[in-house]
Amino acid sequence: MPQRRTKIRAVSIIGAAAVAAAASAVTLSASAATPIDPPAGSVKVGEWNVATGIQTYTCANGTFVGTNSVPEALLVDAAQQSPLHHFAGPSWQSSVDGSTITATKTADVPKPGTIAELLLTVNGHSGPNGILSPVKYIQRLNTSGGAAPTRACTTGDRESVRYSATYVLFK
């Protein structure tokens, strides 16, 4: 009987090890880099959520152009101490110290029914030395809403669509 218990324990231990190995493999693949991760070595400056935000689209040739939206948003950090204004450019400006950055899209991950998640590379700094001065990359994550309207339209028509997202800034 003790020999049988030893075999059962050995099989149980082997099974547990296999489950643990499979879980590790899942964890490793889940943590693999995505196209919207900033380069290795980037350091997080902070994270801001959209408190109020719209994407405004302009109709061209009977359709709203999804790649040509203009943002207008108030972003707040967890403590609501350092609000940012996000606007055309795309640009971000600190409401506390006036530092401003502009950026261009580096990569995106489309999400059906909402605006894409993005990695943007900062291409310009202006204003005083402040919270945005060291920023080199911006991620737009957890997007909801903001997708271009799909209805027919007349060239020149504009439509604003509410959205929410999290912006993570890196130096």
C-alpha positions as a Markdown table, in Angstrom:
| # | Residue | x | y | z |
|---|---|---|---|---|
| 1 | Met | 0.0 | 0.0 | 0.0 |
| 2 | Pro | 2.7 | 2.6 | 0.8 |
| 3 | Gln | 4.3 | 1.9 | -2.6 |
| 4 | Arg | 1.0 | 2.7 | -4.3 |
| 5 | Arg | 0.7 | 6.0 | -2.4 |
| 6 | Thr | 4.2 | 6.9 | -3.5 |
| 7 | Lys | 3.2 | 6.3 | -7.2 |
| 8 | Ile | 0.0 | 8.4 | -6.8 |
| 9 | Arg | 2.1 | 11.2 | -5.2 |
| 10 | Ala | 4.6 | 11.0 | -8.0 |
| 11 | Val | 1.9 | 11.2 | -10.6 |
| 12 | Ser | 0.3 | 14.1 | -8.8 |
| 13 | Ile | 3.6 | 16.0 | -8.5 |
| 14 | Ile | 4.3 | 15.4 | -12.2 |
| 15 | Gly | 0.8 | 16.6 | -13.1 |
| 16 | Ala | 1.2 | 19.7 | -11.0 |
| 17 | Ala | 4.5 | 20.4 | -12.6 |
| 18 | Ala | 3.0 | 20.1 | -16.0 |
| 19 | Val | 0.2 | 22.5 | -15.1 |
| 20 | Ala | 2.7 | 25.0 | -13.6 |
| 21 | Ala | 4.8 | 24.8 | -16.8 |
| 22 | Ala | 1.8 | 25.4 | -19.0 |
| 23 | Ala | 0.7 | 28.4 | -16.8 |
| 24 | Ser | 4.3 | 29.8 | -17.1 |
| 25 | Ala | 4.1 | 29.5 | -20.8 |
| 26 | Val | 0.8 | 31.3 | -20.9 |
| 27 | Thr | 2.2 | 34.0 | -18.6 |
| 28 | Leu | 5.3 | 34.5 | -20.8 |
| 29 | Ser | 3.4 | 34.7 | -24.0 |
| 30 | Ala | 0.8 | 37.1 | -22.5 |
| 31 | Ser | 3.7 | 39.4 | -21.3 |
| 32 | Ala | 5.4 | 39.4 | -24.7 |
| 33 | Ala | 5.8 | 42.8 | -26.3 |
| 34 | Thr | 3.0 | 44.2 | -28.5 |
| 35 | Pro | 3.4 | 46.7 | -31.4 |
| 36 | Ile | 2.2 | 49.5 | -29.1 |
| 37 | Asp | 4.8 | 48.9 | -26.3 |
| 38 | Pro | 7.5 | 51.6 | -26.1 |
| 39 | Pro | 11.1 | 50.5 | -26.6 |
| 40 | Ala | 12.8 | 48.5 | -23.9 |
| 41 | Gly | 14.2 | 50.7 | -21.2 |
| 42 | Ser | 11.5 | 53.3 | -21.4 |
| 43 | Val | 10.4 | 54.6 | -18.0 |
| 44 | Lys | 6.8 | 55.4 | -17.2 |
| 45 | Val | 6.3 | 59.1 | -16.4 |
| 46 | Gly | 2.6 | 58.8 | -15.5 |
| 47 | Glu | -0.9 | 57.6 | -16.5 |
| 48 | Trp | -3.9 | 59.8 | -17.4 |
| 49 | Asn | -7.5 | 58.9 | -18.1 |
| 50 | Val | -9.9 | 60.8 | -20.3 |
| 51 | Ala | -12.3 | 62.7 | -18.1 |
| 52 | Thr | -14.1 | 64.2 | -21.0 |
| 53 | Gly | -13.2 | 63.5 | -24.6 |
| 54 | Ile | -14.4 | 63.7 | -28.2 |
| 55 | Gln | -13.0 | 62.8 | -31.6 |
| 56 | Thr | -14.4 | 65.1 | -34.3 |
| 57 | Tyr | -14.6 | 63.7 | -37.8 |
| 58 | Thr | -15.0 | 65.7 | -41.1 |
| 59 | Cys | -16.9 | 64.2 | -44.0 |
| 60 | Ala | -15.1 | 63.8 | -47.3 |
| 61 | Asn | -16.6 | 62.2 | -50.4 |
| 62 | Gly | -19.7 | 61.0 | -48.6 |
| 63 | Thr | -18.0 | 59.3 | -45.7 |
| 64 | Phe | -16.5 | 60.4 | -42.4 |
| 65 | Val | -12.7 | 59.9 | -42.6 |
| 66 | Gly | -11.6 | 57.7 | -39.7 |
| 67 | Thr | -7.9 | 58.5 | -40.0 |
| 68 | Asn | -8.5 | 62.3 | -39.9 |
| 69 | Ser | -10.1 | 62.9 | -36.5 |
| 70 | Val | -9.3 | 65.8 | -34.2 |
| 71 | Pro | -9.2 | 65.1 | -30.5 |
| 72 | Glu | -10.4 | 67.4 | -27.7 |
| 73 | Ala | -10.0 | 65.9 | -24.3 |
| 74 | Leu | -9.3 | 66.7 | -20.6 |
| 75 | Leu | -7.0 | 64.0 | -19.1 |
| 76 | Val | -6.7 | 63.5 | -15.4 |
| 77 | Asp | -4.2 | 61.5 | -13.3 |
| 78 | Ala | -5.3 | 59.3 | -10.4 |
| 79 | Ala | -4.8 | 62.1 | -7.9 |
| 80 | Gln | -6.4 | 64.7 | -10.3 |
| 81 | Gln | -3.4 | 66.9 | -9.6 |
| 82 | Ser | -1.8 | 67.2 | -13.0 |
| 83 | Pro | -4.5 | 67.6 | -15.7 |
| 84 | Leu | -3.5 | 67.5 | -19.4 |
| 85 | His | -5.3 | 69.1 | -22.3 |
| 86 | His | -5.2 | 66.8 | -25.4 |
| 87 | Phe | -6.0 | 68.5 | -28.7 |
| 88 | Ala | -5.2 | 68.8 | -32.5 |
| 89 | Gly | -1.7 | 68.0 | -33.6 |
| 90 | Pro | -2.0 | 65.6 | -31.8 |
| 91 | Ser | -0.8 | 67.6 | -28.9 |
| 92 | Trp | -0.8 | 67.4 | -25.1 |
| 93 | Gln | -0.3 | 70.4 | -22.7 |
| 94 | Ser | 0.1 | 70.4 | -19.0 |
| 95 | Ser | -2.6 | 72.6 | -17.3 |
| 96 | Val | -0.2 | 73.0 | -14.4 |
| 97 | Asp | 3.1 | 74.1 | -16.0 |
| 98 | Gly | 2.3 | 74.7 | -19.6 |
| 99 | Ser | 4.8 | 72.2 | -21.0 |
| 100 | Thr | 3.5 | 70.9 | -24.4 |
| 101 | Ile | 4.3 | 67.9 | -26.7 |
| 102 | Thr | 3.3 | 66.8 | -30.2 |
| 103 | Ala | 3.5 | 63.3 | -31.5 |
| 104 | Thr | 3.1 | 61.0 | -34.5 |
| 105 | Lys | 1.6 | 57.6 | -34.6 |
| 106 | Thr | 4.2 | 54.8 | -34.6 |
| 107 | Ala | 2.0 | 51.8 | -34.3 |
| 108 | Asp | -1.6 | 50.8 | -33.7 |
| 109 | Val | -3.8 | 47.9 | -32.7 |
| 110 | Pro | -7.3 | 48.3 | -34.2 |
| 111 | Lys | -10.3 | 47.5 | -32.0 |
| 112 | Pro | -13.7 | 46.9 | -33.6 |
| 113 | Gly | -16.3 | 49.5 | -32.7 |
| 114 | Thr | -13.8 | 51.9 | -31.0 |
| 115 | Ile | -10.7 | 54.0 | -31.8 |
| 116 | Ala | -7.5 | 52.0 | -32.1 |
| 117 | Glu | -5.0 | 51.6 | -29.3 |
| 118 | Leu | -1.8 | 53.5 | -30.2 |
| 119 | Leu | 1.9 | 54.0 | -29.7 |
| 120 | Leu | 2.9 | 57.6 | -30.5 |
| 121 | Thr | 6.5 | 59.0 | -30.7 |
| 122 | Val | 7.0 | 62.5 | -29.5 |
| 123 | Asn | 8.3 | 64.8 | -32.2 |
| 124 | Gly | 8.2 | 68.1 | -30.5 |
| 125 | His | 8.5 | 69.8 | -27.1 |
| 126 | Ser | 7.6 | 73.4 | -26.4 |
| 127 | Gly | 6.8 | 75.7 | -23.5 |
| 128 | Pro | 8.5 | 75.7 | -20.1 |
| 129 | Asn | 10.5 | 72.8 | -18.6 |
| 130 | Gly | 7.8 | 70.7 | -17.0 |
| 131 | Ile | 6.1 | 67.4 | -16.6 |
| 132 | Leu | 5.9 | 66.7 | -20.3 |
| 133 | Ser | 9.5 | 67.8 | -21.1 |
| 134 | Pro | 11.1 | 64.3 | -20.8 |
| 135 | Val | 8.3 | 62.4 | -22.6 |
| 136 | Lys | 9.4 | 60.4 | -25.6 |
| 137 | Tyr | 6.5 | 58.0 | -26.1 |
| 138 | Ile | 2.7 | 57.9 | -25.5 |
| 139 | Gln | 0.5 | 54.8 | -25.4 |
| 140 | Arg | -3.3 | 55.1 | -25.8 |
| 141 | Leu | -4.9 | 52.1 | -24.2 |
| 142 | Asn | -8.3 | 50.9 | -22.9 |
| 143 | Thr | -10.1 | 52.7 | -25.7 |
| 144 | Ser | -13.9 | 52.9 | -25.7 |
| 145 | Gly | -16.0 | 54.8 | -28.2 |
| 146 | Gly | -14.7 | 57.5 | -30.5 |
| 147 | Ala | -15.0 | 55.5 | -33.8 |
| 148 | Ala | -15.8 | 57.4 | -37.0 |
| 149 | Pro | -19.5 | 57.5 | -37.8 |
| 150 | Thr | -20.5 | 55.0 | -40.5 |
| 151 | Arg | -23.5 | 56.9 | -41.9 |
| 152 | Ala | -23.5 | 58.7 | -45.2 |
| 153 | Cys | -22.7 | 62.4 | -45.0 |
| 154 | Thr | -22.2 | 65.5 | -47.1 |
| 155 | Thr | -18.6 | 66.7 | -47.7 |
| 156 | Gly | -17.7 | 69.2 | -45.0 |
| 157 | Asp | -20.1 | 67.9 | -42.4 |
| 158 | Arg | -18.6 | 67.4 | -39.0 |
| 159 | Glu | -19.5 | 65.0 | -36.2 |
| 160 | Ser | -18.1 | 64.7 | -32.7 |
| 161 | Val | -18.0 | 61.3 | -31.0 |
| 162 | Arg | -17.3 | 60.8 | -27.3 |
| 163 | Tyr | -14.5 | 58.5 | -26.3 |
| 164 | Ser | -12.5 | 57.3 | -23.3 |
| 165 | Ala | -9.0 | 56.0 | -23.0 |
| 166 | Thr | -5.9 | 55.8 | -20.8 |
| 167 | Tyr | -2.8 | 57.6 | -21.9 |
| 168 | Val | 0.5 | 56.3 | -20.5 |
| 169 | Leu | 3.5 | 58.6 | -21.0 |
| 170 | Phe | 7.1 | 57.3 | -21.1 |
| 171 | Lys | 10.6 | 58.9 | -21.1 |
